[in-house]
Amino acid sequence: MTIEEAYSFIAKEALAFVGTEPWDIAGVDIELFEQMSSSQGWRIYQGQRYPALNIPNLPISISATKAALCLRDDLAKRHNQNITHIYFSISPNGDFKINYKYDE
């Protein structure tokens, strides 16, 4: 999996969390474990942040988990840093931000 593909899979999970709800920014906060992850989706609409009401289907969740672990492993290999969380947000025009929390 390439880094670009990993971003795409995580974006699909964020959008799946939003479903048909209105949104200005969609996001997912991912906590990473050894071989799995835990995701919490959210959306911002008209300046108000809301938790996700939808749960992504299993193929999306599996792909996003593999993508998050791929990003973690890539950063560990390239920068010798272990990430514990990924914070991903996307706007309707496709611009996205990704932030990481590192092991302390």
N, CA, C and O atoms as a GROMACS GRO file, in nm:
protein
  416
    1MET      N    1   0.085  -0.118   0.000
    1MET     CA    2   0.000   0.000   0.000
    1MET      C    3   0.090   0.124   0.000
    1MET      O    4   0.185   0.132   0.077
    2THR      N    5   0.058   0.218  -0.087
    2THR     CA    6   0.133   0.344  -0.090
    2THR      C    7   0.077   0.439   0.015
    2THR      O    8  -0.032   0.418   0.069
    3ILE      N    9   0.152   0.543   0.044
    3ILE     CA   10   0.107   0.644   0.140
    3ILE      C   11  -0.020   0.712   0.088
    3ILE      O   12  -0.112   0.739   0.166
    4GLU      N   13  -0.024   0.741  -0.041
    4GLU     CA   14  -0.142   0.805  -0.101
    4GLU      C   15  -0.266   0.715  -0.088
    4GLU      O   16  -0.375   0.764  -0.059
    5GLU      N   17  -0.248   0.586  -0.110
    5GLU     CA   18  -0.360   0.492  -0.093
    5GLU      C   19  -0.405   0.488   0.053
    5GLU      O   20  -0.525   0.482   0.081
    6ALA      N   21  -0.311   0.493   0.145
    6ALA     CA   22  -0.345   0.493   0.288
    6ALA      C   23  -0.430   0.615   0.322
    6ALA      O   24  -0.531   0.603   0.391
    7TYR      N   25  -0.390   0.733   0.273
    7TYR     CA   26  -0.469   0.854   0.297
    7TYR      C   27  -0.610   0.837   0.241
    7TYR      O   28  -0.708   0.877   0.304
    8SER      N   29  -0.620   0.779   0.122
    8SER     CA   30  -0.750   0.759   0.058
    8SER      C   31  -0.841   0.667   0.140
    8SER      O   32  -0.959   0.696   0.156
    9PHE      N   33  -0.786   0.558   0.192
    9PHE     CA   34  -0.866   0.467   0.274
    9PHE      C   35  -0.915   0.533   0.402
    9PHE      O   36  -1.028   0.511   0.445
   10ILE      N   37  -0.829   0.614   0.463
   10ILE     CA   38  -0.868   0.683   0.586
   10ILE      C   39  -0.974   0.789   0.556
   10ILE      O   40  -1.067   0.808   0.634
   11ALA      N   41  -0.961   0.858   0.442
   11ALA     CA   42  -1.062   0.956   0.401
   11ALA      C   43  -1.197   0.888   0.380
   11ALA      O   44  -1.300   0.942   0.419
   12LYS      N   45  -1.197   0.770   0.319
   12LYS     CA   46  -1.322   0.697   0.298
   12LYS      C   47  -1.387   0.660   0.431
   12LYS      O   48  -1.510   0.662   0.442
   13GLU      N   49  -1.306   0.627   0.530
   13GLU     CA   50  -1.363   0.596   0.661
   13GLU      C   51  -1.424   0.721   0.723
   13GLU      O   52  -1.534   0.715   0.778
   14ALA      N   53  -1.355   0.834   0.715
   14ALA     CA   54  -1.409   0.959   0.770
   14ALA      C   55  -1.543   0.992   0.705
   14ALA      O   56  -1.638   1.030   0.774
   15LEU      N   57  -1.550   0.978   0.574
   15LEU     CA   58  -1.674   1.009   0.503
   15LEU      C   59  -1.784   0.908   0.534
   15LEU      O   60  -1.902   0.944   0.538
   16ALA      N   61  -1.746   0.782   0.557
   16ALA     CA   62  -1.845   0.681   0.594
   16ALA      C   63  -1.904   0.712   0.732
   16ALA      O   64  -2.023   0.688   0.755
   17PHE      N   65  -1.823   0.763   0.822
   17PHE     CA   66  -1.874   0.802   0.954
   17PHE      C   67  -1.980   0.912   0.939
   17PHE      O   68  -2.079   0.913   1.012
   18VAL      N   69  -1.960   1.005   0.846
   18VAL     CA   70  -2.053   1.115   0.826
   18VAL      C   71  -2.183   1.066   0.762
   18VAL      O   72  -2.291   1.111   0.798
   19GLY      N   73  -2.172   0.976   0.666
   19GLY     CA   74  -2.290   0.925   0.598
   19GLY      C   75  -2.361   1.036   0.522
   19GLY      O   76  -2.300   1.104   0.440
   20THR      N   77  -2.489   1.053   0.547
   20THR     CA   78  -2.569   1.153   0.476
   20THR      C   79  -2.590   1.280   0.557
   20THR      O   80  -2.664   1.369   0.515
   21GLU      N   81  -2.527   1.290   0.674
   21GLU     CA   82  -2.540   1.409   0.757
   21GLU      C   83  -2.471   1.528   0.689
   21GLU      O   84  -2.372   1.508   0.617
   22PRO      N   85  -2.520   1.650   0.709
   22PRO     CA   86  -2.452   1.767   0.652
   22PRO      C   87  -2.317   1.789   0.721
   22PRO      O   88  -2.304   1.763   0.841
   23TRP      N   89  -2.218   1.837   0.646
   23TRP     CA   90  -2.086   1.858   0.705
   23TRP      C   91  -2.007   1.963   0.628
   23TRP      O   92  -2.025   1.981   0.507
   24ASP      N   93  -1.921   2.032   0.701
   24ASP     CA   94  -1.826   2.125   0.642
   24ASP      C   95  -1.685   2.067   0.651
   24ASP      O   96  -1.601   2.093   0.565
   25ILE      N   97  -1.661   1.989   0.754
   25ILE     CA   98  -1.536   1.916   0.772
   25ILE      C   99  -1.572   1.781   0.832
   25ILE      O  100  -1.652   1.773   0.925
   26ALA      N  101  -1.513   1.676   0.779
   26ALA     CA  102  -1.532   1.541   0.834
   26ALA      C  103  -1.397   1.493   0.884
   26ALA      O  104  -1.293   1.532   0.832
   27GLY      N  105  -1.401   1.409   0.986
   27GLY     CA  106  -1.273   1.361   1.038
   27GLY      C  107  -1.285   1.230   1.111
   27GLY      O  108  -1.394   1.181   1.140
   28VAL      N  109  -1.169   1.176   1.139
   28VAL     CA  110  -1.160   1.053   1.217
   28VAL      C  111  -1.034   1.062   1.303
   28VAL      O  112  -0.928   1.101   1.257
   29ASP      N  113  -1.050   1.025   1.429
   29ASP     CA  114  -0.938   1.016   1.522
   29ASP      C  115  -0.912   0.868   1.542
   29ASP      O  116  -1.001   0.792   1.580
   30ILE      N  117  -0.789   0.826   1.516
   30ILE     CA  118  -0.753   0.684   1.519
   30ILE      C  119  -0.649   0.659   1.626
   30ILE      O  120  -0.544   0.723   1.628
   31GLU      N  121  -0.678   0.566   1.715
   31GLU     CA  122  -0.580   0.522   1.813
   31GLU      C  123  -0.521   0.391   1.763
   31GLU      O  124  -0.594   0.300   1.724
   32LEU      N  125  -0.389   0.382   1.764
   32LEU     CA  126  -0.319   0.266   1.709
   32LEU      C  127  -0.271   0.172   1.819
   32LEU      O  128  -0.218   0.215   1.921
   33PHE      N  129  -0.290   0.044   1.794
   33PHE     CA  130  -0.241  -0.061   1.881
   33PHE      C  131  -0.146  -0.149   1.800
   33PHE      O  132  -0.115  -0.116   1.685
   34GLU      N  133  -0.100  -0.258   1.855
   34GLU     CA  134  -0.003  -0.344   1.787
   34GLU      C  135  -0.050  -0.384   1.646
   34GLU      O  136   0.020  -0.356   1.549
   35GLN      N  137  -0.165  -0.447   1.635
   35GLN     CA  138  -0.213  -0.494   1.506
   35GLN      C  139  -0.357  -0.450   1.477
   35GLN      O  140  -0.423  -0.508   1.390
   36MET      N  141  -0.405  -0.351   1.547
   36MET     CA  142  -0.541  -0.304   1.526
   36MET      C  143  -0.549  -0.155   1.560
   36MET      O  144  -0.453  -0.095   1.607
   37SER      N  145  -0.666  -0.099   1.534
   37SER     CA  146  -0.687   0.042   1.566
   37SER      C  147  -0.830   0.062   1.614
   37SER      O  148  -0.916  -0.023   1.596
   38SER      N  149  -0.852   0.177   1.674
   38SER     CA  150  -0.985   0.217   1.719
   38SER      C  151  -1.012   0.355   1.660
   38SER      O  152  -0.930   0.446   1.674
   39SER      N  153  -1.126   0.370   1.595
   39SER     CA  154  -1.157   0.496   1.527
   39SER      C  155  -1.281   0.562   1.583
   39SER      O  156  -1.379   0.495   1.619
   40GLN      N  157  -1.276   0.693   1.591
   40GLN     CA  158  -1.392   0.773   1.630
   40GLN      C  159  -1.412   0.881   1.525
   40GLN      O  160  -1.328   0.970   1.508
   41GLY      N  161  -1.523   0.873   1.454
   41GLY     CA  162  -1.553   0.972   1.351
   41GLY      C  163  -1.624   1.093   1.408
   41GLY      O  164  -1.683   1.087   1.516
   42TRP      N  165  -1.618   1.202   1.334
   42TRP     CA  166  -1.683   1.326   1.374
   42TRP      C  167  -1.705   1.412   1.250
   42TRP      O  168  -1.651   1.385   1.143
   43ARG      N  169  -1.785   1.516   1.268
   43ARG     CA  170  -1.807   1.613   1.160
   43ARG      C  171  -1.825   1.750   1.222
   43ARG      O  172  -1.870   1.764   1.336
   44ILE      N  173  -1.791   1.850   1.145
   44ILE     CA  174  -1.817   1.988   1.184
   44ILE      C  175  -1.915   2.044   1.081
   44ILE      O  176  -1.894   2.035   0.960
   45TYR      N  177  -2.022   2.102   1.133
   45TYR     CA  178  -2.122   2.163   1.046
   45TYR      C  179  -2.163   2.297   1.107
   45TYR      O  180  -2.206   2.303   1.222
   46GLN      N  181  -2.148   2.402   1.029
   46GLN     CA  182  -2.180   2.538   1.072
   46GLN      C  183  -2.114   2.571   1.205
   46GLN      O  184  -2.176   2.628   1.295
   47GLY      N  185  -1.986   2.534   1.216
   47GLY     CA  186  -1.906   2.568   1.333
   47GLY      C  187  -1.925   2.479   1.454
   47GLY      O  188  -1.856   2.496   1.554
   48GLN      N  189  -2.017   2.384   1.448
   48GLN     CA  190  -2.046   2.295   1.560
   48GLN      C  191  -1.989   2.156   1.531
   48GLN      O  192  -2.009   2.103   1.422
   49ARG      N  193  -1.920   2.098   1.628
   49ARG     CA  194  -1.864   1.964   1.612
   49ARG      C  195  -1.963   1.860   1.665
   49ARG      O  196  -2.019   1.875   1.774
   50TYR      N  197  -1.984   1.755   1.586
   50TYR     CA  198  -2.077   1.648   1.622
   50TYR      C  199  -2.005   1.514   1.614
   50TYR      O  200  -1.922   1.493   1.526
   51PRO      N  201  -2.035   1.422   1.705
   51PRO     CA  202  -1.980   1.286   1.693
   51PRO      C  203  -2.049   1.214   1.577
   51PRO      O  204  -2.160   1.250   1.537
   52ALA      N  205  -1.983   1.114   1.525
   52ALA     CA  206  -2.039   1.037   1.414
   52ALA      C  207  -2.164   0.963   1.458
   52ALA      O  208  -2.171   0.910   1.569
   53LEU      N  209  -2.262   0.959   1.370
   53LEU     CA  210  -2.384   0.883   1.395
   53LEU      C  211  -2.381   0.749   1.322
   53LEU      O  212  -2.454   0.656   1.358
   54ASN      N  213  -2.297   0.738   1.222
   54ASN     CA  214  -2.290   0.618   1.139
   54ASN      C  215  -2.166   0.538   1.172
   54ASN      O  216  -2.067   0.592   1.223
   55ILE      N  217  -2.172   0.411   1.144
   55ILE     CA  218  -2.056   0.322   1.159
   55ILE      C  219  -2.019   0.273   1.021
   55ILE      O  220  -2.105   0.220   0.950
   56PRO      N  221  -1.893   0.289   0.979
   56PRO     CA  222  -1.852   0.241   0.846
   56PRO      C  223  -1.871   0.090   0.835
   56PRO      O  224  -1.860   0.016   0.933
   57ASN      N  225  -1.898   0.045   0.712
   57ASN     CA  226  -1.911  -0.099   0.695
   57ASN      C  227  -1.775  -0.166   0.710
   57ASN      O  228  -1.671  -0.100   0.702
   58LEU      N  229  -1.777  -0.296   0.731
   58LEU     CA  230  -1.656  -0.371   0.765
   58LEU      C  231  -1.544  -0.356   0.662
   58LEU      O  232  -1.429  -0.336   0.703
   59PRO      N  233  -1.569  -0.366   0.531
   59PRO     CA  234  -1.457  -0.349   0.437
   59PRO      C  235  -1.388  -0.214   0.449
   59PRO      O  236  -1.266  -0.205   0.435
   60ILE      N  237  -1.466  -0.107   0.473
   60ILE     CA  238  -1.405   0.026   0.490
   60ILE      C  239  -1.322   0.029   0.617
   60ILE      O  240  -1.210   0.080   0.616
   61SER      N  241  -1.374  -0.025   0.727
   61SER     CA  242  -1.301  -0.025   0.854
   61SER      C  243  -1.172  -0.106   0.845
   61SER      O  244  -1.069  -0.063   0.897
   62ILE      N  245  -1.178  -0.221   0.782
   62ILE     CA  246  -1.057  -0.304   0.767
   62ILE      C  247  -0.953  -0.231   0.684
   62ILE      O  248  -0.835  -0.230   0.720
   63SER      N  249  -0.995  -0.170   0.573
   63SER     CA  250  -0.901  -0.097   0.488
   63SER      C  251  -0.839   0.021   0.561
   63SER      O  252  -0.720   0.047   0.548
   64ALA      N  253  -0.920   0.093   0.639
   64ALA     CA  254  -0.868   0.208   0.713
   64ALA      C  255  -0.772   0.163   0.822
   64ALA      O  256  -0.672   0.231   0.847
   65THR      N  257  -0.800   0.050   0.887
   65THR     CA  258  -0.707  -0.002   0.988
   65THR      C  259  -0.574  -0.038   0.924
   65THR      O  260  -0.468  -0.002   0.976
   66LYS      N  261  -0.578  -0.110   0.812
   66LYS     CA  262  -0.453  -0.144   0.742
   66LYS      C  263  -0.379  -0.019   0.700
   66LYS      O  264  -0.256  -0.013   0.708
   67ALA      N  265  -0.452   0.082   0.655
   67ALA     CA  266  -0.390   0.208   0.613
   67ALA      C  267  -0.322   0.278   0.730
   67ALA      O  268  -0.210   0.326   0.717
   68ALA      N  269  -0.390   0.285   0.843
   68ALA     CA  270  -0.333   0.350   0.962
   68ALA      C  271  -0.207   0.278   1.008
   68ALA      O  272  -0.107   0.342   1.042
   69LEU      N  273  -0.210   0.145   1.008
   69LEU     CA  274  -0.092   0.068   1.048
   69LEU      C  275   0.021   0.086   0.947
   69LEU      O  276   0.138   0.090   0.985
   70CYS      N  277  -0.014   0.098   0.820
   70CYS     CA  278   0.087   0.124   0.716
   70CYS      C  279   0.156   0.258   0.740
   70CYS      O  280   0.278   0.267   0.732
   71LEU      N  281   0.077   0.362   0.770
   71LEU     CA  282   0.136   0.493   0.798
   71LEU      C  283   0.226   0.486   0.921
   71LEU      O  284   0.335   0.542   0.922
   72ARG      N  285   0.180   0.418   1.025
   72ARG     CA  286   0.260   0.404   1.147
   72ARG      C  287   0.393   0.336   1.116
   72ARG      O  288   0.499   0.383   1.158
   73ASP      N  289   0.387   0.225   1.043
   73ASP     CA  290   0.508   0.150   1.013
   73ASP      C  291   0.603   0.230   0.924
   73ASP      O  292   0.725   0.224   0.941
   74ASP      N  293   0.547   0.305   0.829
   74ASP     CA  294   0.630   0.386   0.741
   74ASP      C  295   0.702   0.495   0.820
   74ASP      O  296   0.822   0.517   0.799
   75LEU      N  297   0.631   0.563   0.910
   75LEU     CA  298   0.695   0.667   0.991
   75LEU      C  299   0.800   0.608   1.085
   75LEU      O  300   0.905   0.669   1.108
   76ALA      N  301   0.771   0.492   1.139
   76ALA     CA  302   0.868   0.427   1.228
   76ALA      C  303   0.996   0.394   1.152
   76ALA      O  304   1.107   0.410   1.203
   77LYS      N  305   0.980   0.346   1.029
   77LYS     CA  306   1.096   0.307   0.949
   77LYS      C  307   1.176   0.429   0.902
   77LYS      O  308   1.298   0.430   0.909
   78ARG      N  309   1.105   0.532   0.853
   78ARG     CA  310   1.173   0.648   0.796
   78ARG      C  311   1.227   0.744   0.901
   78ARG      O  312   1.331   0.806   0.880
   79HIS      N  313   1.158   0.758   1.013
   79HIS     CA  314   1.196   0.861   1.111
   79HIS      C  315   1.224   0.805   1.249
   79HIS      O  316   1.253   0.880   1.342
   80ASN      N  317   1.217   0.674   1.263
   80ASN     CA  318   1.242   0.608   1.390
   80ASN      C  319   1.154   0.666   1.502
   80ASN      O  320   1.198   0.684   1.615
   81GLN      N  321   1.028   0.695   1.466
   81GLN     CA  322   0.932   0.746   1.563
   81GLN      C  323   0.807   0.660   1.557
   81GLN      O  324   0.759   0.626   1.449
   82ASN      N  325   0.754   0.626   1.672
   82ASN     CA  326   0.633   0.544   1.679
   82ASN      C  327   0.512   0.634   1.704
   82ASN      O  328   0.509   0.707   1.803
   83ILE      N  329   0.413   0.628   1.614
   83ILE     CA  330   0.293   0.706   1.636
   83ILE      C  331   0.188   0.623   1.708
   83ILE      O  332   0.178   0.501   1.688
   84THR      N  333   0.112   0.689   1.792
   84THR     CA  334   0.007   0.621   1.869
   84THR      C  335  -0.133   0.665   1.827
   84THR      O  336  -0.231   0.595   1.852
   85HIS      N  337  -0.143   0.782   1.761
   85HIS     CA  338  -0.271   0.834   1.718
   85HIS      C  339  -0.256   0.905   1.583
   85HIS      O  340  -0.152   0.965   1.554
   86ILE      N  341  -0.361   0.898   1.504
   86ILE     CA  342  -0.370   0.972   1.379
   86ILE      C  343  -0.496   1.057   1.387
   86ILE      O  344  -0.603   1.006   1.422
   87TYR      N  345  -0.483   1.185   1.355
   87TYR     CA  346  -0.597   1.276   1.352
   87TYR      C  347  -0.611   1.324   1.208
   87TYR      O  348  -0.526   1.398   1.157
   88PHE      N  349  -0.719   1.283   1.142
   88PHE     CA  350  -0.738   1.309   1.000
   88PHE      C  351  -0.866   1.391   0.980
   88PHE      O  352  -0.970   1.359   1.037
   89SER      N  353  -0.858   1.496   0.898
   89SER     CA  354  -0.977   1.573   0.864
   89SER      C  355  -0.975   1.605   0.715
   89SER      O  356  -0.869   1.618   0.654
   90ILE      N  357  -1.096   1.615   0.658
   90ILE     CA  358  -1.110   1.640   0.515
   90ILE      C  359  -1.224   1.740   0.493
   90ILE      O  360  -1.324   1.739   0.564
   91SER      N  361  -1.206   1.825   0.392
   91SER     CA  362  -1.310   1.922   0.356
   91SER      C  363  -1.384   1.871   0.232
   91SER      O  364  -1.335   1.780   0.164
   92PRO      N  365  -1.499   1.928   0.201
   92PRO     CA  366  -1.576   1.883   0.085
   92PRO      C  367  -1.501   1.894  -0.048
   92PRO      O  368  -1.531   1.820  -0.142
   93ASN      N  369  -1.403   1.986  -0.058
   93ASN     CA  370  -1.328   1.998  -0.183
   93ASN      C  371  -1.211   1.899  -0.192
   93ASN      O  372  -1.137   1.899  -0.290
   94GLY      N  373  -1.194   1.815  -0.089
   94GLY     CA  374  -1.090   1.712  -0.092
   94GLY      C  375  -0.961   1.747  -0.021
   94GLY      O  376  -0.873   1.663  -0.008
   95ASP      N  377  -0.948   1.872   0.024
   95ASP     CA  378  -0.828   1.908   0.101
   95ASP      C  379  -0.832   1.834   0.234
   95ASP      O  380  -0.938   1.822   0.296
   96PHE      N  381  -0.717   1.784   0.277
   96PHE     CA  382  -0.715   1.713   0.404
   96PHE      C  383  -0.594   1.751   0.486
   96PHE      O  384  -0.493   1.799   0.434
   97LYS      N  385  -0.606   1.727   0.617
   97LYS     CA  386  -0.497   1.748   0.712
   97LYS      C  387  -0.481   1.618   0.789
   97LYS      O  388  -0.578   1.549   0.820
   98ILE      N  389  -0.357   1.587   0.819
   98ILE     CA  390  -0.329   1.469   0.900
   98ILE      C  391  -0.225   1.508   1.003
   98ILE      O  392  -0.120   1.564   0.969
   99ASN      N  393  -0.253   1.478   1.129
   99ASN     CA  394  -0.161   1.502   1.238
   99ASN      C  395  -0.138   1.372   1.313
   99ASN      O  396  -0.224   1.283   1.314
  100TYR      N  397  -0.024   1.363   1.374
  100TYR     CA  398   0.013   1.241   1.445
  100TYR      C  399   0.048   1.273   1.590
  100TYR      O  400   0.098   1.382   1.620
  101LYS      N  401   0.022   1.179   1.678
  101LYS     CA  402   0.070   1.186   1.815
  101LYS      C  403   0.174   1.076   1.830
  101LYS      O  404   0.149   0.961   1.793
  102TYR      N  405   0.288   1.112   1.882
  102TYR     CA  406   0.400   1.019   1.892
  102TYR      C  407   0.413   0.963   2.033
  102TYR      O  408   0.369   1.025   2.130
  103ASP      N  409   0.475   0.845   2.042
  103ASP     CA  410   0.510   0.788   2.172
  103ASP      C  411   0.597   0.887   2.246
  103ASP      O  412   0.682   0.954   2.187
  104GLU      N  413   0.576   0.897   2.374
  104GLU     CA  414   0.657   0.992   2.452
  104GLU      C  415   0.767   0.921   2.526
  104GLU      O  416   0.845   0.984   2.597
   0.00000   0.00000   0.00000
